[in-house]
Amino acid sequence: MTSTTRHLLLQLAASWTAVAGATLAAFLLDAYVSLSVLAMLYLTAVLVVSYWVSFAASTVTAVLAVLALNFFFVSPRGAFTVHATDNLLTLAALLGVSLLVSTLSTRLRNAAQMAQERERRARDLQRLASDLANLDEAALIVQAAQRSLHDVMQVPILVALVGPTGMAIHADPRQPTPQPGTEVRDALEHCAREGQPLGPGSGRWNELPDWYFPLCAGRQCLGALTLPARNHADELRRHAQAMADLLAGALQRAHHAAAAVQARSESQLQQQRNALLAAVSHDFRTPLASIIGAVSALQTQHDKLGEANRIQLLSLIDGEAQHLAAMTENTLQWARLSGQRPALHADWESMEEIVGSVLTRVRRRDPLRRVRAAVPVQLPLVRADAVLLGQLLENLIDNALKYSQGPVELAVQAGAGTLRVDVLDRGPGIAPEDVPRIFETFYRSPRTRSVRGAGLGLAVGRAIADAHGGTLEALPRAGGGSVLRLTLALHDAPAAPDEGGAA
């Protein structure tokens, strides 16, 4: 027995059951109500079948209802003849109203089903749009769309995207990738090239067994997708096209976002290059000119210069060379740390040793010994690159010495899970409008243009702190001045090897 035959038998059984139920109810009420009321019972049976089964079943129910009412309750009972005109009109009215009710109820049922189906498809589109909104890579967007389309269509989906080197196929794991020269591949390429749907019901290549939908966003066609076609499924085809349009919009957004990121990156790189060239052309050329002038004077006028003048020129050369070395080191570190993931030579280091080496280098350039350090003993080890961390602290101290005439303090303090290093001065402080930009590369406050510098020291310090997963911030100091605070996270250091058991 085929499924169609089984379905017809079930509908016929529903009609017989409804009429039998109405007939039983009519027998129970026959002694108490009129023929019109009994006709309403049969009309109710027709209404129930028309709404819950089908129009064909309700039509059969209407005919059976008229026959049952005539046979069992219209005089003469037990026959299909009608003697009274009013009874004949009642039967005719029952048949007409039953067929009308069947038609209207079927339309109502179809409209309700269509509304539910459209609501479901609207939810599918909304869910797909929500899934795609959080993605910014073409591969992830295609995968999300394939999952959503498979959930709706219950068939594997094939997506082809047009790339700079040709068409890239994103095949569903449940189906093979079409090879060049096959019908599917040719149809995908034609659909993407022409920007028009193909397949049954589209008016183009109707003989194809599958649907092909272009992925067009505006005037640009990004590719095409294909899925098996279904007979008499215009609504489903339009729904698939709507989902393809959503996919195309998401791919276009991802493309624009990637292009914007690349353009922004190139713009920032160009700005950094321009700033670096400006710094090199000015801040590097000035000390070089001083060195060249001093060396020239020593060479050409050595015999005419006194001992004090020669010492002064040599001191000038030494100071300018150290300044150049510091700027060169900061520039190199900035170029290294400006990448996405700078490589660190991290190890377990002692902050006391790092601070000690920094103070040794700084005090060579600070004969007045204005730097005072407060470093507790037995500080926990930090996981860090000692060279970079030393350069960071040296930059902070040099910055404080440059802008302050009084003493500079360096304080180290270990807290709950963090290590804090403060560099404090009594200088003019940082203007509120400069705080958001003080760590920007090559930024110089208008108030400090008279002080020589390239605007790299604090920028490199912030980059080093970020590379270590720490923070570097500028704060006002109570009573005047500023505080540059470095905060690093502490981790459990490995246990020292047990040497007591060695023989």
C-alpha positions in Angstrom: 0.0 0.0 0.0 1.5 3.3 -1.1 1.6 6.4 1.2 -0.9 8.2 -1.0 -3.4 5.4 -0.7 -2.9 5.2 3.0 -3.4 9.0 3.3 -6.7 8.8 1.3 -8.0 6.0 3.5 -7.2 7.9 6.7 -9.1 10.9 5.3 -12.1 8.7 4.5 -12.0 7.2 7.9 -12.0 10.7 9.5 -15.1 11.6 7.4 -17.0 8.4 8.4 -16.0 8.9 12.1 -17.2 12.5 12.1 -20.5 11.6 10.5 -21.0 8.6 12.8 -20.3 10.8 15.9 -22.8 13.4 14.7 -25.4 10.7 13.9 -25.0 9.3 17.5 -25.4 12.7 19.0 -28.5 13.3 16.8 -30.1 10.1 17.9 -29.7 11.1 21.6 -31.2 14.6 20.9 -33.9 13.5 18.3 -36.7 13.5 20.8 -35.9 17.0 22.1 -34.9 19.2 19.2 -36.0 20.1 15.7 -34.5 18.9 12.4 -32.7 22.2 12.1 -30.7 21.6 15.3 -29.8 18.1 14.1 -28.6 19.7 10.9 -26.3 21.9 13.0 -24.7 18.8 14.5 -23.8 17.5 11.1 -22.5 21.0 10.1 -20.3 21.0 13.1 -18.8 17.6 12.0 -18.1 19.1 8.6 -16.4 22.1 10.2 -14.2 20.0 12.3 -13.1 17.8 9.4 -12.5 20.8 7.1 -10.3 22.5 9.6 -8.3 19.6 10.9 -8.1 17.2 7.8 -8.5 18.6 4.3 -11.0 20.2 1.9 -11.6 16.9 0.1 -12.3 15.1 3.3 -14.7 17.9 4.4 -16.5 17.6 1.0 -17.0 13.9 1.5 -18.2 14.6 5.1 -20.7 17.1 3.8 -22.2 14.6 1.4 -22.3 11.9 4.0 -23.9 14.3 6.5 -26.7 15.1 4.1 -27.3 11.5 3.3 -27.3 10.5 7.0 -29.7 13.3 8.0 -32.0 12.3 5.2 -31.9 8.6 5.9 -32.2 8.7 9.7 -34.1 11.8 10.6 -36.2 13.1 7.6 -39.6 11.5 6.9 -40.0 8.9 5.7 -37.1 7.6 7.8 -35.0 4.8 6.6 -35.2 5.9 3.0 -33.5 8.6 0.8 -36.8 10.1 -0.4 -38.1 13.5 0.8 -41.8 14.3 0.8 -41.9 17.7 2.5 -40.5 20.8 0.7 -39.1 22.3 3.9 -37.1 19.2 4.6 -35.7 19.3 1.1 -34.7 22.9 1.6 -33.1 21.9 5.0 -31.0 19.2 3.3 -30.1 21.6 0.4 -29.1 24.3 2.8 -27.1 21.8 4.9 -25.2 20.7 1.8 -24.6 24.3 0.6 -23.5 25.6 3.9 -21.3 22.6 4.5 -19.5 23.1 1.3 -19.1 26.9 2.0 -17.9 26.2 5.5 -15.4 23.6 4.1 -14.1 26.1 1.6 -13.7 29.0 4.1 -12.3 26.7 6.8 -9.7 25.3 4.4 -8.7 28.7 3.4 -8.4 29.7 7.0 -6.3 26.7 7.8 -4.1 27.3 4.8 -3.7 30.9 5.8 -2.8 30.0 9.3 -0.3 27.4 8.1 1.2 29.9 5.7 1.5 32.5 8.5 3.2 30.0 10.8 5.5 29.0 8.0 6.4 32.6 7.3 6.9 33.3 11.0 9.3 30.3 11.2 11.2 31.5 8.2 11.4 35.0 9.6 12.9 33.5 12.8 15.3 31.6 10.6 16.4 34.8 8.9 16.6 36.6 12.2 18.7 33.8 13.7 21.0 33.7 10.7 21.4 37.5 10.7 22.3 37.4 14.5 24.8 34.6 13.9 26.5 36.4 11.0 26.6 39.8 12.8 29.2 38.5 15.3 31.6 37.1 12.7 34.2 39.0 10.7 36.0 36.2 8.8 34.6 34.9 5.4 35.3 31.2 6.3 33.4 31.4 9.6 30.5 33.3 8.0 30.2 30.6 5.3 30.2 27.9 7.9 27.5 29.6 9.9 25.4 30.1 6.8 25.8 26.5 5.8 24.6 25.3 9.2 21.6 27.6 9.2 20.6 26.6 5.6 21.0 22.9 6.4 18.8 23.3 9.5 16.1 24.9 7.3 16.4 22.9 4.1 17.6 19.6 5.6 20.0 19.2 2.6 23.8 19.9 2.3 24.7 23.4 1.0 27.6 24.2 -1.4 29.0 27.8 -1.3 31.5 29.2 -3.9 33.2 32.5 -3.4 35.0 34.5 -6.1 38.6 35.2 -5.1 41.6 37.0 -6.7 42.9 33.6 -8.0 39.6 32.1 -9.0 36.5 30.5 -7.4 37.0 29.0 -4.0 34.6 26.1 -3.2 33.3 25.7 0.4 31.8 22.2 0.3 29.6 20.8 3.0 31.3 17.8 4.7 28.3 15.7 3.6 29.0 16.1 -0.2 32.0 16.1 -2.5 33.6 19.2 -3.9 32.7 19.7 -7.6 35.6 19.5 -9.9 36.2 22.0 -12.8 34.3 21.0 -15.9 31.3 19.5 -14.1 27.8 20.7 -14.4 27.7 22.0 -10.8 30.9 23.9 -11.2 29.9 25.4 -14.5 26.5 26.5 -13.1 28.1 28.0 -10.0 30.5 30.0 -12.1 27.8 31.2 -14.5 25.5 32.1 -11.6 28.3 34.2 -9.9 29.3 35.8 -13.1 25.8 36.8 -14.3 24.4 37.5 -10.8 21.1 35.7 -11.7 19.5 32.6 -10.0 19.4 29.4 -11.9 17.3 26.2 -11.7 13.7 25.1 -11.5 11.3 28.0 -11.2 13.9 30.7 -11.9 13.3 31.0 -15.6 17.0 30.2 -16.4 18.3 26.7 -16.9 15.1 25.2 -15.5 16.2 21.7 -16.5 18.9 21.7 -13.7 18.1 19.5 -10.7 19.4 22.1 -8.2 18.9 25.7 -7.4 21.7 28.2 -7.8 21.6 31.5 -6.0 24.0 34.4 -6.5 25.6 36.1 -3.5 25.2 39.7 -4.6 25.7 42.8 -2.4 24.9 45.9 -4.3 26.5 45.7 -7.8 29.2 43.2 -6.7 28.6 39.5 -6.9 30.8 37.7 -4.3 29.9 34.1 -5.4 27.0 31.6 -5.5 25.5 28.8 -3.5 23.6 25.7 -4.5 21.1 23.3 -2.9 18.8 20.6 -4.2 15.6 21.9 -5.7 12.1 20.8 -4.6 8.9 20.6 -6.7 6.3 23.4 -6.3 8.5 25.1 -3.7 8.4 28.8 -4.8 8.1 30.0 -1.2 11.1 27.8 -0.2 13.1 29.1 -3.2 12.4 32.7 -2.2 13.4 31.9 1.4 16.6 30.4 0.2 17.3 33.5 -1.9 16.7 35.7 1.2 19.2 33.7 3.2 21.7 34.0 0.3 21.2 37.7 0.4 22.0 37.8 4.1 25.1 35.7 3.5 26.2 38.1 0.8 25.7 41.1 3.0 27.7 39.5 5.8 30.5 38.7 3.4 30.5 42.2 2.0 30.6 43.6 5.5 33.6 41.3 6.4 35.3 42.4 3.2 34.9 46.1 4.0 35.9 45.5 7.6 39.1 43.7 6.5 39.8 46.4 4.0 39.3 49.1 6.6 41.6 47.4 9.1 44.3 47.1 6.4 43.9 50.7 5.4 44.0 51.8 9.0 47.1 49.7 9.6 48.8 51.1 6.6 47.8 54.6 7.6 49.2 54.1 11.1 52.3 52.6 9.7 52.8 55.6 7.3 52.1 58.0 10.2 54.7 56.2 12.3 57.2 56.3 9.5 56.6 60.0 9.0 57.0 60.7 12.7 60.1 58.6 12.9 61.6 60.4 9.9 60.7 63.7 11.5 62.3 62.6 14.8 65.4 61.4 13.0 65.8 64.5 10.9 65.5 66.8 13.9 66.3 65.1 17.2 69.1 63.0 15.8 70.6 65.7 13.6 71.0 68.2 16.4 73.3 66.1 18.7 75.2 64.9 15.6 75.9 68.5 14.6 77.1 69.2 18.2 79.4 66.2 18.1 80.8 67.1 14.7 81.3 70.7 15.7 83.1 69.7 18.9 85.3 67.1 17.1 86.2 69.7 14.4 87.2 72.2 17.0 89.4 69.7 18.8 91.1 68.7 15.5 91.6 72.2 14.0 92.2 74.2 17.2 93.7 71.7 19.5 96.8 73.8 20.3 94.8 77.0 20.7 92.3 75.5 23.2 93.0 75.4 26.9 92.7 72.3 29.0 89.3 73.5 30.4 87.9 74.0 26.9 89.1 70.6 25.7 87.5 69.0 28.7 84.3 70.9 28.1 84.2 69.8 24.4 84.9 66.2 25.3 82.1 66.3 27.9 79.8 67.7 25.3 80.7 64.9 22.9 80.1 62.3 25.6 76.8 63.8 26.6 75.5 64.1 23.0 76.7 60.6 22.2 74.9 59.2 25.3 71.8 61.1 24.2 72.1 59.6 20.7 72.6 56.1 22.1 69.5 56.5 24.3 67.3 57.7 21.4 68.6 55.0 19.1 67.9 52.3 21.7 64.4 53.7 22.3 63.8 53.8 18.5 64.9 50.3 18.0 62.8 49.0 20.9 59.8 51.0 19.6 60.2 49.4 16.2 60.4 45.9 17.8 57.5 46.3 20.2 55.2 48.0 17.7 54.5 44.6 16.2 51.5 42.5 17.0 53.2 40.0 19.3 56.8 41.1 20.3 59.0 38.2 21.4 60.3 38.5 25.0 63.3 36.8 26.5 61.5 36.3 29.8 62.9 34.6 32.8 62.6 34.8 36.6 64.3 38.0 37.5 65.1 39.8 40.8 63.8 43.3 40.9 66.5 44.4 43.3 69.2 43.5 40.7 67.3 45.2 37.9 66.9 48.4 39.9 70.6 48.3 41.0 71.9 48.0 37.4 69.5 50.8 36.3 70.7 53.1 39.2 74.3 52.4 38.3 73.8 53.6 34.7 71.7 56.6 35.6 74.1 57.9 38.3 76.8 58.1 35.7 74.7 60.7 34.0 73.5 62.3 37.3 76.6 63.6 39.2 74.3 65.3 41.7 72.9 61.8 42.6 69.3 63.1 42.8 67.8 59.6 42.5 66.8 58.0 45.8 65.6 54.3 45.8 63.5 52.4 48.3 63.6 48.8 47.5 62.5 46.2 50.2 64.6 43.1 50.6 63.4 39.6 49.6 61.0 40.8 46.9 59.3 38.0 45.0 60.8 37.2 41.6 59.1 38.5 38.5 58.7 36.8 35.1 60.2 39.4 32.8 62.7 40.4 30.2 65.4 42.0 32.3 66.8 44.1 29.5 63.5 45.6 28.5 62.3 46.1 32.1 65.6 47.9 32.9 65.1 50.1 29.9 61.6 50.9 31.0 62.8 52.0 34.5 65.7 54.0 33.0 63.3 55.8 30.7 61.0 56.7 33.6 63.9 58.0 35.7 65.5 60.0 32.9 62.1 61.5 32.2 61.7 62.5 35.8 65.3 63.9 36.0 64.7 65.9 32.7 61.6 67.7 34.0 62.4 68.1 37.6 65.1 70.0 39.4 64.7 68.3 42.7 65.2 64.8 43.9 63.6 61.8 42.2 62.4 58.8 44.2 62.0 55.2 43.1 59.8 53.0 45.3 59.1 49.3 44.9 56.3 47.6 46.7 54.9 44.1 46.5 51.2 43.6 47.1 48.6 40.9 46.7 49.5 39.3 43.4 51.2 42.5 42.0 54.5 44.3 42.1 54.4 48.1 41.9 57.2 50.4 40.9 56.7 54.2 41.4 58.9 56.9 40.0 58.1 60.2 41.8 59.3 63.7 41.1 58.5 67.3 42.2 58.4 68.8 38.7 55.6 70.9 37.2 53.4 67.8 36.9 51.4 66.7 33.9 48.6 68.9 32.6 45.2 67.2 32.6 44.9 67.7 28.8 48.2 65.9 28.3 47.3 62.8 30.4 45.4 60.9 27.7 48.2 61.4 25.2 51.4 61.3 27.2 52.1 57.7 26.3 51.5 58.3 22.5 54.5 57.8 20.2 56.4 61.1 19.4 53.9 63.1 21.4 55.4 66.2 23.1 53.4 68.5 25.3 53.4 72.2 24.1 54.5 73.2 27.6 57.7 71.1 27.4 58.9 71.9 23.9 61.9 73.7 25.3 63.2 70.5 26.9 65.1 68.3 24.4 63.4 64.9 23.6 61.9 62.8 20.9 58.7 61.7 22.6 59.7 58.0 22.6 60.7 57.3 26.2 57.2 57.0 27.7 55.8 55.4 24.5 58.4 52.7 24.6 57.8 52.3 28.4 54.1 51.7 27.8 54.9 49.2 25.1 57.2 47.3 27.3 54.6 47.2 30.1 52.0 46.0 27.7 54.3 43.3 26.4 54.7 42.0 30.0 51.0 42.1 30.7 51.4 45.0 33.1 50.2 48.6 33.2 52.0 52.0 33.1 50.1 55.1 34.2 50.7 58.7 35.0 49.3 60.1 38.2 49.5 63.5 40.0 51.6 63.5 43.2 50.2 65.0 46.4 52.0 68.3 47.0 53.1 68.8 43.4 54.8 66.7 40.8 53.9 63.5 39.2 54.0 59.7 39.7 54.8 57.2 36.9 53.5 53.9 38.2 54.4 50.5 36.7 52.3 47.5 37.9 53.3 43.9 37.1 51.4 40.7 37.9 53.2 38.3 40.2 53.2 34.6 39.4 54.3 31.6 41.5 58.0 31.1 40.8 59.3 27.6 40.4 60.7 25.9 43.5 64.5 26.0 43.8 66.2 22.7 43.2 67.0 20.7 46.3 70.8 20.6 46.7 70.8 19.0 50.1 70.4 15.5 48.7 73.5 15.8 46.4 76.3 13.5 47.4 
